[in-house]
Amino acid sequence: MDDDESEERPETPASFESAQAGVKRLEAIASTWTKTALYVAYVGIALTAWATSLESQTTTNLTIYATSSFSAHSLVSTVLVVQGVVLSVVKPPMSKIADVFGRLEAFSLSIVLYVIGYIQQAAANDVKTYAAAQIFYSAGQTGLQILIQIFIADTSDLLNRALVVTLPDVPFLVNVWIGPPLADAILRNLTWRWGYAIWAVVLPVAFLPLALTLLINQREAAKLGLLPPSPFEGKSHWEIAKTLWFELDVFGLLLLCAGFCLILIPLTIGAGAVGNDPSILVMLIVGALCVIAFPFWESSKRLAPRAFFPRALFQNRTVLAGLAFAFFYFSAFYLSVFPYFQSYLLVVHDLSVTSAGHIIQIFTFSATITSILASLLIKYTKRYRQLVTAGTCIYITGLVLMLLYRKQDSSLFAIMGAQLLIGIGGGLCHGPAQLGVQASATHSEVAAATAAFLTLLEIGGAVGSAISGAIWSANIPRKLQLYLPPETKDRAADIYGSIRLASSEWPMGSPTRLAINLAYQETMTKILFVAVCMATPCIFLSLLMKDYKLDEVDQQVKGVVIGGVQEPADRVEAGPSNEQTARLLGHDDHDSDDADDAVKHDGHDKAGITVGNTHDFVNAA
């Protein structure tokens, strides 16, 4: 093991804090279940992932019919922006709830929120009710996403985790083709309301195998006296409130969520009006102050004894580099593939919606398949950082090719080739980067590390989207006024506001269409240049991450996991462990000396990995 690998983690007091009740509860459950019970739980994970994937592919096609049934539409676009913010800010509190109360309790809360969202959408009689439903739906969606990744982290070792974590992504490869026909069948034979209502039944049923496994084994652990005592036992209402304040790190989460909301909402809704609207500027300043105050609050052991983001992680180079990597990686993604790539294909290359959609899906398919292959490489090479660096280089190469081929006379094969490279690069670097962050955290810290990675991913996407939107709105109207022929110059505002006009009103080769295409092409060139600039730091950040030999990283888990099984402990508690594991999905090449060396690692854990969703594309990214 080289010096980089053997460098010890900073020995701050936070590094050795005892796990919270939810973590201990999961470890107690894991010490009682059998391999069969674990596999049944994973059947529940697979069914839940399949249900949410098919639901998203179906209801996406129902939205236009739902909104068209209401007389007011203006509120919907604003709510969709707030929905994006919810997707970003719910992950940290949901992961904290899982740590404090338990995984089963947090899963159940997410399912309940999801179902409330479905029922409200199905029963909505006005746009306000429909808008409110999106908030519940988004909270349940992002909560379930992060909890699935935390569960995978809890129940798999590092070598197998990269493979297991692709499980929630695989259904998309099939459901992307099933969703639209299913939506069409629902609209023809039922109504759009049923398209939402059916998932209020399907999702809880899909969740049952996981819920029952956790519940049955939790009761078994209770019978054996392995469950930790409740932190609220024998306390008054005031003492319970005080305990919750510290256990949930309420003020820290408020700082984080308020900061992100106050920054993201102005960026997404009023990106072009920052200089003209004082209220937007005030929101940005207050939001920035909240975000700046967050690490100071979290680093105080007196103010935040149970900090959401443990103090040791603030001093961990791999974690900080990985979080920055997530931000820049997804910022570049939302400056290239989304949100204007489809508009470019529809207008400049005169493609149909279906054809443009298929080209966009090249990224998703190639990234998903590549991530599976990358996970197999990690399992057998026991290294991850080389994949992060190589994937980043391929990702940036694809972005550069997009920049070079973003011309009207470029062939579609060249554009598809660039998308393929971006997908391959994303599949190689995204998952392994998250694995590196998780490998740098102890079991009690993994939920926070995973939530932080996914949150920075979402924030990066929001910032990238805001930047691309600002460039788009600043350039397209001006360039249309400059290039349009005299007879259509007065239509510039209409063309800017309607993709239908821009893509189909004038034939290819006409003076007006040439002017529109040139405006789109030049604007997309600027956006892609910024994308390349945003992605470039990812190379250097990947090199800052420690190149762990993953089979020598102490897992710090007890009980049966994917990849290993340990003897049940008399007393389940998070902390350093050098017990040997007997592999279920592999073989153990190391003797006890290797396990002793592993305790010296900067990252002693077992942790899970993702993606997430804004959306199906986040999962594959």
N, C-alpha and C positions, 0 to 999 in steps of 0.2 A: 504494500500500500504506500502511495507516495505521500509527500508532506501535505499536499493539498487535501488529500482525503482524510489524513489522520488528525488534522487540526481540530482541536476540541471546540465545542460550542461554548460561548461565554457562560461562565457559571454564575449567573444572576440568581437571586432567590426565586424569581418567577419560574426558572427552569425546573425547580423541584417542588412546585406547589402541588398539593394533592388534587386529584381529578375531582370534577364536580359530580353531583349525584347522578346525572343522566349518563355520564361516561361510565361510572362504576356500575350502574344498572345494566348497561349493555354488556360490560365485561362479565358480569354475573350470569347473564343469559347465555353468553357465548361459552361459558364454562360448563353449561348443563346440556346444550343441544348436541345431537349426533350429526354425522355427515348427512344423513337423510333429511333431518330438519333444516340444515343449512341449504341443501339443494331445493327443498320446498320453498324456503324463503326467497331463493333466487328465481324460482318459477314465478312467485308473486312480483318480484322486481321486473321480470321480463313481461309479464302480463300488463303490469301498470305502465311500463314504457310503451308497449304496443298500443294500449288504449289511448294514452295521451298523444302519441304520434298520429294515430288514425284520426282522433278527434280534431287535432290542429289542421290536418290536411283536408278534413271535411268542412269544418266550420269556417275556414278561410274563404271558401266558395259561397258561404251563406250570408256573409256580412253585408254585401251590397243589397240583398233582398230584405234583410232585417231593417237596415237603415232606410230603405226606400219606402217602408210601410209607415214611417213617421213623417210628420209635416215639417219638422225642423231637423236640419242636418249639421248646422254650424258647430254645435257642441261636440260632435263626435270626433272631429279632427283634434280638438284640444284634449279630449279624454284619452285618445290614443297616445298623445305625447305623455300625459301623466301616467298612462299605463306603462310606457317604457321606463319612466322613472321608478314606478313600483317594482318592475322587474329588477332594477338595479339595487334598490335600498332594502328589499325584504330579506335578502339572503343573510346579512349579518344577524338581525334579530332572530330569524328562524333557526340558524345554527346555534345561537345562544340558548334558545328555548330547548333544543335537543340536548344540549349539554347539561342544563339545569334540571329539566323534568324527565327527559328520556326520549329515546328514538321513537318508540311506539306512540307516545303522546304527541310528539311533533308531527309525525306522519299523519296521525288522525286529524290534527288541526288543519293540516294542508288539504286533506281530502274534504273535510267539512267546508273549508273556504271555497274549494273548487266546485263542490255541489251547490253551494249557495249561489255562486256565480252562474252556473248552468241554469238553475231554476229561475233566477232573476231575469236572465236573458230570454228564456222561453216565455216568461209571463209578462215581459215588459210591454206596457201600453203607450209609453212615450219615450223620447230620447233620453230624458234624465235618468229614468230607471235603467234603461239599457246601458247608459254611461256608468252608473254606479255599479252595475253588474260586472263591468270590465275590471273594476278595481279588485273586487273579491276574486274574480277569475284569475287575474294576474298574480295576486298574492298567493293563491293556491298553486298556481303553475310554477312560479319561481321557487316557492317553498318546497314543493315536491322534487323539483330538479336538484336543489342543493342537498336535500335529505337522501336522495338516491345515491349521490356521490359520496356523502358521508357514510352511508351504510356500506357501500363498496369498500371504503377506506377501513371501516371497522372489521370487515369480514374477509379481507384478502391480504396476502403478503405483497411486498413491493414488487417482486419478480412477476407475479401473476396479475397484479392490479392493472397494469397497462392494458392487458388483454381483457380482463373482466369489465373494465370501465367502458369498453366499446359496446357492451350489451345494450344500453339505452339508445344507441345510435342506429343499430342494425335495422329496426323496424322501418325507419324512414326509407330505406332502399326499396321496400315493397309498397309501403303505404302512400308514397307520393303518386303511385299509379292508381291506387284503390280509392283514395279520398275524393277526387273529382267525380268519378262515376257514382259513388255513394251519395254525394251531395245532390247530383242530378236526379237520382232515384227518389230521394227524400222530397225534393221539390215537386216532382211529377206525381208522386203517390200520396204525399202527406202535405205538410207545410214547413216553412223554415223553422217554426217554433219547435217542432219535433226533432229537428236537426240538433238542437241544443239539449232538449229534455232527455233524450235517450242516454246521454252521457252521465246524467245524474244517477242512473242505475248501473250503467256499464262500468264506470270507474270504481265505485265501491266494491263491486263484485270482483273485478280484477285485483283489487287490493287485498281481498280476503286471505289468500294463502300467506302473504307476508304478515298481515295483522295477526292471524291465528297462530302462526309460528312464534312470533314475538310474545304474544300473550300467554300461550301454553308454557313456553320455556321460562317466561318471567315468573309464573306461578310455581314452576318446579324449582327455580332458584330461591323463591321465597320459602318453600318448604324446607330447603336445605340450609336456610339461614344465611344465604350468600348476598341477598339484597342489602344495599347500604341503608342506614336509617334515614328517614325523611329529614331534610334540613329545617322543616317547619314544625316538627313534632314537639308538642308541649309548649308552644310559644303563643303569646297573646297576638291579637290582630295587629297591634303596632309593631311588635317584634317580627311578625311575618312580613309586613310591609317593608320594614327595614332590611330584612334578610333578602327579600326579592330585589330591592333597590341595588344591593351590592352583588348578589348572585347573577342577576341579569345585566349588571353594569348599565342601568337604565340611562344615566346621564351621558355616558360614553356613546351609546347607541343613538341617543337623541342628537348629539353633536354630529355624528357621522351621517345619519339620515337627513337631518335638516340641512347640513352643509351640501350634500349631494343634490337634494331637491332644489335648494336655492340657486345652485349653479346650473343644473341640467335644464330646469324648466325655462329660464330665460334664454339659454343657448339654443334650445330646440324650438321654442315658440317665437322668441323675439330676437333671433341672432342678428338680424339686420338693423335692429332699432336700439342697440346698446348705447350708442352715442346720443340718441335723440330722446330717449325715455329715462328720466332720472330714477324711476322706481326699479327698472331693470338693472341699472347700475348699482343701486343700493342692495338689491337681492344678491348680485354677484359678489359684492364686497362682504356682506354678512355671511354668505355661504363660504367664501374663501377663509374668513376668520374662524368659522366653525371647524372647517377641515384642518386648519393650522393648529387650532386648540386641541384637536382630538389626540394627537400623539403625546402632548404634554399631560393631558388628563390620564391617558392610559399608562403612562410611565410612572405615575404616582401610586405607590403601594397603599398609601393612606386613603386617597380618594377613590381608587379603583382596585381594591384587593382582589377582585375577580374580573380582571380586565378582559374585554372581548378579544383584544389583540394582545397576547401575552408579551410581557416586557422583553423576554429573551429573543423574540422574533424581531424586535426592532434592531437588534445587534447582529442579526443573522444575514450575512452577505447573500447567500443563495436565495433566501426568502425575498429580500428587498429587490434583488435583481430579477427574480421571477415575477414579482408583482409589476415592476416597471415593464418587463417584457410583455405581459398580458395587455397592459394599457396601449403600448405602441403597436403591438401586433394587430389588435382589433381596431385601433384608430385607422390604420392603413387599410384594413378590410373594408371599413365603411367610407373610405375615400376612393375605393376602386370598384369592387364587385357591387356594393350597395352604396347609395340608393339610386344612382342615376345610370347604371350600366344598361338596364333594361330600356330606359328611355332612349339612350344612344342607339341601341340595336333597332328599336322600332322606327326611329326617324332616319338616321344616317344610312342604315343598311336595309331599310324598308322591309323588315321582317314581320311576320305575324306574331301575335301574342304567344301562341304555342311554341313557335320556333325560338323566339327570344327566351322563353322560359326554359326550354331544353338546354340552351347554351349556358344559362345561369346555373342550371342544375349540374353542369359538368364539375363545378367546384365542389358541390356537396358530395356527389358520388365519389369523385377521386379522393377527396379528403377522408371520407369514411373508410374506403377500402385501404388507403395508405395507412391510416391510423391502426387498423387491424394488423397489417404487416409490420408496422413499427413496434407494436406491442409484442409480437413474436420475436423480433430482434432483441428487444429489451430482455425478454425472458431468457434467451439463450446467450446473450453477450453480457448480461448483468450490468450494462452501462446505459446511460440515457443522454448525457450531455452532447455526445457526438451527433446524435440525431437532431437535437435542438439546433445546433450550429448549422449542420448540413441542410436541414429543413428550412431554416431562415434564409440561407443563401439561395435555395431554389425558389422560395417564396418571393424574394426581392427580384430575382431574375425574371419571374413571371410578371411582376409589376412593371419592370423596365420594358419587357416585350409588349405589354399592354400600352405603354406610353408610345412606343415606336409604331405599333400597328393601329393606333387610334386615328385612322384616316379613312376617308370615304372609299378610297380605292384599295384598301387592304382586304385580303381574302378572309372569308369566314374561317377557313382552316387555320390561318395564323392566329386569329382571335381565340378560337377554341383551344389551340395549342398553348396560348398564354394562360387561359383559364385552367387548363390541365396542370400546368406547372405550379400555379398558385395553389391549387387544391392539393397536389402532392406535397408541396412545401408546408402547407398548413397542417396536413395530416401527420407529417413527420415531426413538426416542432411544437405544436400546441399541447398535445397530451403529455409528451415527455417533459415539457417545461412545468406543467402542473404537477407531474410526478416528482420532479426535483424539489419543488416547494413543499410538497407533502412529506418527502423523505427528510426534510430539515426540521420537522415538527415532531413532538412527542404525541402519544395517543390523546392526551388531554388537550393538546393544542391543534390537532388536525382539523377539527370542524372550523375553527377560526381561520386557519391557514387556507383551507379550501374555499371558504366563503369570501375571504379577502381576494383570492385569485380570481374567482368568478365575478366578484363585484367590480374589480379593476378592469376586467374584460368588458363588462357592460358599460362602465364609465368611458372606457376608451372608444367603444362603438358609438356612444352618444356624442362624444366630443368630435370624432371623425365625421359623423353625420352632420353635426352642426357646422363644422368647417366647410364640408362639401356643399351644404345648403347655402351658406353665406357666399361662397364663390359662385355658385350657380345663379343666385338671385342678383348678384352684383354684375355679372357678365352677360347673361343671356339677353335681358331686355336691351342693354346698351348695344350689343353686337347686332341684334335684330334691327334696331333703328339705323345702324350704320350700313348694314349689308342689304336689307330688303329693297327691291325696286320701288320706284315712286308709286306705282299703282297699288301696292299692298303695304306700304310703310305705315299706314294708319291702322293696320291690323296687328301691329307688333305686340300690343298688350294681350290681345286675344290668343295669339299664337303662343306666347309665353305661358299663358294660363291653361292651355288645353293641349294635351298630348294627342288628342284626336285630330285637331286642326293641323298640328305640326307634322303628323305622320301620314295623313291620308287626304287632306284637302287639296293639295297640289301634287301633280305627278312628278316622279323622279326626272331630273334633267331640266325642269322648268326654272326660270330665274328665281322665283320665290323659294322653291324647294332647295335650290343650290345655296341660297342665302341662309336658310334655316339650318341646313346641314353644316355649313361652315361655322355658324355660331355655336352649334352643339360641339363640333369637333374641337374648336379652339378652347372652349370652356372646359371640356373633358381633359384636354391636354394639361391645363393648369391644375385641375383636381388631381390628376395622376402624378404630376410632378411632386405635389405636396405628399401624396401617398408614399412615394419612394423615399422622400425625406423622413417621413414618420416611421417607416419600416427599418431604415438603416441602423438606428441605435440598437435594434434587436440583436444584431450580430455581436456587438460588444457586450451587451447584457448577457447573452448566452455564455460567453467566455468567462464571465464573472461567477457563474454558477459552478459549485463544486462538483467534480466528476465522481460521484459516489460509486463504489462497487456495491450494488444494491443487495447482494446476498450477504454482505458483511454489515449491513445496517440493522441494528437491534430493533426488532419489531415491537417490543413492549406490549404484547397482547397475550391473553390467556384464553384457552378454549380452542374450539375448532374454527379454522378459517380456510378460505380457498388458498391452497398452497402449503398449509401446515396445520398441525394440531399439537397443542400442548396439554400436559396433564392439568386437570382442574386444580385450582389452588384452593386451600382452605379458606382463604380470605382474599377476595377480589379487590385489587386496588391498583390504580395506575402508578407506574414508576418504572425505573430501569430494570431490565431483566436480561439475563444471558442464558436462559434455558434453551436447550436444543429443541428443534422442531422436527417432526417427522412429516415429510412432504406427502401431500395428497395428489398434487398435480405435477410433481417433479421429483427431483432427487436431491439429497443433501450431500454436497461434496466437501463439507467442511467439518473439522473436528472442533473440540471445545476451545482450542486456542484461538481459532477464528472468531468464535462467539465472544470470547473475552476481548479481542481487539475491537469488535463491533461496538462495544459500549463507549468507545472513545469518539464515536461519530458525532458530527454536528447535527445529524438528523436521525433520531432514534424512533422512528415510528412506523406506523401503519396508517395510511391515510387514503382517501379516495379521490376520484378524479372525474371528470365531467363531460361536460358541457351542457351546456346549457342552453340553452335555449334563448335567446330572445325568441327562441325561435328555433326551428329545426336547424337553421344554418349555423347557429352557435354551436350546437352539438357536434356538427361535422367539422367545424372550422379548425 
